[in-house]
Amino acid sequence: MKEFLLVFKADYNAMPKTPEEMQANTQNWMNWIGGIAAQNKLSDRGNRLDRAGTVVKKGDGIISDGPYTEIKESIMGYTLIKSDSLDEATEIAKGCPIFNFGGEVEVREINVM
């Protein structure tokens, strides 16, 4: 089986705000990840990423406070899964709860060197 990185992207402003919405969202994520694990296709559940960060550009040495000023959608987190193909990994990604908030999932195969 191959490994695939699922990168979750969304607008932080579109995420749940009330405790009830946040709890329901967390449960949806736990159910989705649990379903992947039950199929023995979860390599690493990954983590959420903090909004704060920096971007370093080598050529001019400019360091900025993250990519968030130029783009609407930010990288929210990631998960590693096992799959036989990109098509299968894409099918797994289609169940991601990020779509409930207008987000997207980038699916990338990890090439082992």
Short mmCIF file of the C-alpha atoms (twelve columns), coordinates in Angstrom:
data_MODEL
# 
_entry.id   MODEL 
# 
loop_
_atom_site.group_PDB 
_atom_site.id 
_atom_site.type_symbol 
_atom_site.label_atom_id 
_atom_site.label_alt_id 
_atom_site.label_comp_id 
_atom_site.label_asym_id 
_atom_site.label_seq_id 
_atom_site.Cartn_x 
_atom_site.Cartn_y 
_atom_site.Cartn_z 
_atom_site.pdbx_PDB_model_num 
ATOM 1   C CA . MET A 1   0.000   0.000  0.000  1 
ATOM 2   C CA . LYS A 2   1.090   3.556  -0.683 1 
ATOM 3   C CA . GLU A 3   0.905   6.491  1.706  1 
ATOM 4   C CA . PHE A 4   -0.994  9.670  0.941  1 
ATOM 5   C CA . LEU A 5   -0.997  13.059 2.627  1 
ATOM 6   C CA . LEU A 6   -4.388  14.726 3.018  1 
ATOM 7   C CA . VAL A 7   -3.989  18.481 3.451  1 
ATOM 8   C CA . PHE A 8   -7.058  20.270 4.793  1 
ATOM 9   C CA . LYS A 9   -7.661  23.830 3.623  1 
ATOM 10  C CA . ALA A 10  -10.422 26.216 4.674  1 
ATOM 11  C CA . ASP A 11  -11.211 29.765 5.648  1 
ATOM 12  C CA . TYR A 12  -10.741 30.054 9.431  1 
ATOM 13  C CA . ASN A 13  -13.658 32.513 9.509  1 
ATOM 14  C CA . ALA A 14  -16.028 29.836 8.171  1 
ATOM 15  C CA . MET A 15  -15.271 27.348 10.948 1 
ATOM 16  C CA . PRO A 16  -17.772 26.599 13.755 1 
ATOM 17  C CA . LYS A 17  -17.969 29.247 16.442 1 
ATOM 18  C CA . THR A 18  -20.484 28.125 19.052 1 
ATOM 19  C CA . PRO A 19  -19.609 25.357 21.531 1 
ATOM 20  C CA . GLU A 20  -22.402 23.198 20.081 1 
ATOM 21  C CA . GLU A 21  -21.135 23.623 16.508 1 
ATOM 22  C CA . MET A 22  -17.569 22.955 17.617 1 
ATOM 23  C CA . GLN A 23  -18.586 19.798 19.466 1 
ATOM 24  C CA . ALA A 24  -20.576 18.506 16.474 1 
ATOM 25  C CA . ASN A 25  -17.658 19.287 14.155 1 
ATOM 26  C CA . THR A 26  -15.213 17.465 16.430 1 
ATOM 27  C CA . GLN A 27  -17.513 14.427 16.516 1 
ATOM 28  C CA . ASN A 28  -17.766 14.438 12.705 1 
ATOM 29  C CA . TRP A 29  -13.959 14.456 12.439 1 
ATOM 30  C CA . MET A 30  -13.618 11.662 15.019 1 
ATOM 31  C CA . ASN A 31  -16.168 9.550  13.134 1 
ATOM 32  C CA . TRP A 32  -14.455 10.111 9.784  1 
ATOM 33  C CA . ILE A 33  -10.962 9.379  11.119 1 
ATOM 34  C CA . GLY A 34  -12.336 6.396  13.045 1 
ATOM 35  C CA . GLY A 35  -13.817 5.001  9.839  1 
ATOM 36  C CA . ILE A 36  -10.457 5.255  8.099  1 
ATOM 37  C CA . ALA A 37  -8.748  3.567  11.069 1 
ATOM 38  C CA . ALA A 38  -11.363 0.782  11.073 1 
ATOM 39  C CA . GLN A 39  -10.328 -0.008 7.478  1 
ATOM 40  C CA . ASN A 40  -6.673  -0.154 8.645  1 
ATOM 41  C CA . LYS A 41  -5.873  2.744  6.303  1 
ATOM 42  C CA . LEU A 42  -4.822  5.367  8.853  1 
ATOM 43  C CA . SER A 43  -1.072  5.951  9.025  1 
ATOM 44  C CA . ASP A 44  -1.109  9.064  11.210 1 
ATOM 45  C CA . ARG A 45  -4.194  11.001 12.250 1 
ATOM 46  C CA . GLY A 46  -2.123  14.160 11.908 1 
ATOM 47  C CA . ASN A 47  -2.873  17.398 13.688 1 
ATOM 48  C CA . ARG A 48  -4.462  20.762 13.314 1 
ATOM 49  C CA . LEU A 49  -2.096  23.585 12.511 1 
ATOM 50  C CA . ASP A 50  -1.996  26.896 14.362 1 
ATOM 51  C CA . ARG A 51  -2.987  30.004 12.446 1 
ATOM 52  C CA . ALA A 52  0.247   31.749 13.375 1 
ATOM 53  C CA . GLY A 53  3.351   30.974 11.386 1 
ATOM 54  C CA . THR A 54  6.037   32.467 9.231  1 
ATOM 55  C CA . VAL A 55  7.011   32.222 5.585  1 
ATOM 56  C CA . VAL A 56  10.686  32.475 4.700  1 
ATOM 57  C CA . LYS A 57  11.719  33.244 1.141  1 
ATOM 58  C CA . LYS A 58  15.287  32.271 0.408  1 
ATOM 59  C CA . GLY A 59  16.001  34.590 -2.494 1 
ATOM 60  C CA . ASP A 60  15.382  37.897 -0.739 1 
ATOM 61  C CA . GLY A 61  15.423  36.697 2.878  1 
ATOM 62  C CA . ILE A 62  12.010  38.200 3.555  1 
ATOM 63  C CA . ILE A 63  10.171  36.682 6.497  1 
ATOM 64  C CA . SER A 64  6.463   37.356 6.744  1 
ATOM 65  C CA . ASP A 65  3.862   36.503 9.370  1 
ATOM 66  C CA . GLY A 66  2.360   33.667 7.384  1 
ATOM 67  C CA . PRO A 67  0.578   33.267 4.090  1 
ATOM 68  C CA . TYR A 68  -2.778  34.319 5.507  1 
ATOM 69  C CA . THR A 69  -2.914  37.881 4.242  1 
ATOM 70  C CA . GLU A 70  -2.738  36.918 0.575  1 
ATOM 71  C CA . ILE A 71  -5.035  33.901 0.554  1 
ATOM 72  C CA . LYS A 72  -8.540  33.253 1.802  1 
ATOM 73  C CA . GLU A 73  -8.033  29.565 2.536  1 
ATOM 74  C CA . SER A 74  -5.353  28.441 4.941  1 
ATOM 75  C CA . ILE A 75  -3.878  25.041 5.617  1 
ATOM 76  C CA . MET A 76  -5.797  23.844 8.666  1 
ATOM 77  C CA . GLY A 77  -4.141  20.464 9.232  1 
ATOM 78  C CA . TYR A 78  -3.189  17.120 7.738  1 
ATOM 79  C CA . THR A 79  -3.637  13.354 7.973  1 
ATOM 80  C CA . LEU A 80  -1.635  10.465 6.521  1 
ATOM 81  C CA . ILE A 81  -3.533  7.520  5.074  1 
ATOM 82  C CA . LYS A 82  -2.689  4.243  3.342  1 
ATOM 83  C CA . SER A 83  -4.277  3.445  0.010  1 
ATOM 84  C CA . ASP A 84  -3.661  1.340  -3.070 1 
ATOM 85  C CA . SER A 85  -4.111  4.272  -5.448 1 
ATOM 86  C CA . LEU A 86  -4.673  7.995  -5.790 1 
ATOM 87  C CA . ASP A 87  -8.260  7.271  -6.855 1 
ATOM 88  C CA . GLU A 88  -8.937  5.312  -3.666 1 
ATOM 89  C CA . ALA A 89  -7.283  8.005  -1.505 1 
ATOM 90  C CA . THR A 90  -9.439  10.605 -3.249 1 
ATOM 91  C CA . GLU A 91  -12.573 8.595  -2.462 1 
ATOM 92  C CA . ILE A 92  -11.564 8.493  1.209  1 
ATOM 93  C CA . ALA A 93  -10.986 12.269 1.153  1 
ATOM 94  C CA . LYS A 94  -14.511 12.845 -0.186 1 
ATOM 95  C CA . GLY A 95  -15.918 12.006 3.270  1 
ATOM 96  C CA . CYS A 96  -13.927 14.718 5.045  1 
ATOM 97  C CA . PRO A 97  -15.940 17.033 7.330  1 
ATOM 98  C CA . ILE A 98  -13.997 20.077 6.038  1 
ATOM 99  C CA . PHE A 99  -16.507 20.209 3.162  1 
ATOM 100 C CA . ASN A 100 -19.220 21.200 5.650  1 
ATOM 101 C CA . PHE A 101 -17.485 24.582 5.887  1 
ATOM 102 C CA . GLY A 102 -16.545 25.174 2.264  1 
ATOM 103 C CA . GLY A 103 -13.057 23.716 2.658  1 
ATOM 104 C CA . GLU A 104 -11.091 21.421 0.429  1 
ATOM 105 C CA . VAL A 105 -8.715  18.470 0.693  1 
ATOM 106 C CA . GLU A 106 -5.522  18.202 -1.295 1 
ATOM 107 C CA . VAL A 107 -4.485  14.562 -1.790 1 
ATOM 108 C CA . ARG A 108 -0.793  13.898 -2.464 1 
ATOM 109 C CA . GLU A 109 1.069   10.603 -2.731 1 
ATOM 110 C CA . ILE A 110 4.185   10.378 -0.601 1 
ATOM 111 C CA . ASN A 111 7.129   9.216  -2.666 1 
ATOM 112 C CA . VAL A 112 9.603   7.358  -0.516 1 
ATOM 113 C CA . MET A 113 13.199  8.056  -1.474 1 
# 
